[in-house]
């Protein structure tokens, strides 16, 4: 394993069916088995879960943003409980921590307790985002990754990485292998929300975006294989040597850009 401690960011839609809704048992089971396997190999795993499969806010009801975000936080707790149950069925010990107080179903988020759980080999699932409205679960993932001193932030998506345009709409979209944080800002690439990217940049937290639907994708990334897109200031050598490194990035640097 190339990483000792990771933070895995899962969108709510990544747990859902093909339409991104509900909870797809087969999809969640495959993910849980991978998490359990890397945990048994000594990797300390933290997970931040979204809630978009259960709640999409303003798309569903005409209510204020604060209330909508609070409902979304509750949706992440529901997803966290489901994910916890399936990961434990796969053989790993877990702890669910919530940024909102709900001690009947989850521990309160306490940084030192989280780190202690990780050191004991428990998978820690962080629910309810940051506990505040107006902050996405992407931002929560960047925050928790830095708080627990993760070595890398992994964002599981349904596409192969970061493209110069939407690959679902443009067949000629180009996949980037490596990007700097500054390139993400300047090109306005929708990797994560900009607050999350800023947190990663300011704390030099490397970010890998990959397709979780590929077989054994989580394990491949944790083993250090150049899967998806690496965002950060110092890509590992095998990422740099990967044949799929985007010529766009090389051209961008050649033109004198940072």
C-alpha positions, 0 to 999 in steps of 0.5 A: 500500500502506498498510503497509510491513512486516506480520506475517501470522499463518496457522493450520495449519488455514488451509492445510488442506482443508475439515476443516482437515487436511493441506495444500490445494494450491489454498488455499496457492497462492492465498495464496502468489500474494497474498504474492508480489504484495504483496512485489513492490509493496514490502511487507515480509512476515513470516509466522508459521505454525501446525501444527494441520492436522498435529497437534492435541496431546492430541486425538490422543494421551494424552501430556504437554503439553510433548511435545505442544507440541514435536511441534506446533512440528515441524509448523509447520516442515513447514508452513513448508517447504511454504509456502516452496516455493509462495511461491517458485514464485509468484516471491518470494524467501523465508527460513525461520527456526526457533525450534528448531535445525534448520540442515539445513532452516531458518535459526535465528531471529535478529532482526537477520537477519530484519530484514535479509531483510525490508529486502532484499525477502525474505518471512520465514517464522517457524516453531516458534513461540517455541521453547518449550512452553506458548506458542501460535503466536498469541503467537509472532506477537505477539512476532515482530510486535513484534520486527521492528517490524511496522506491523500484525499480520494474522490470517488466519482462515476467518470474516469477523472478530470476532463477539459469538458463534460465527457458525457456530453462531449465524446472528444473530451480530454482526460487529464492525468496530472493537474496543479491546483492553480490549473484547476482554478484558472481553467474553472475545472469542476473537480470539487467546489472551490472552497475545498480546492483552496483548503487542499492547496493551502495545506498541500493535500494531494487529491485523486479523482477516480472512477469508483465503478471500475473493478477494484478501483479503490484498491488500485488507487491506494496501491499507488497505481496512476488511476484517474487524475492527480491534483497537487504540486508534486505528482508521484513519479509513476504518475509523471511517467504514465503514458496517459499524462495529458499533453495539454498539461505539458503544453500549458507548462511549456508556455511558461505557466506555473 
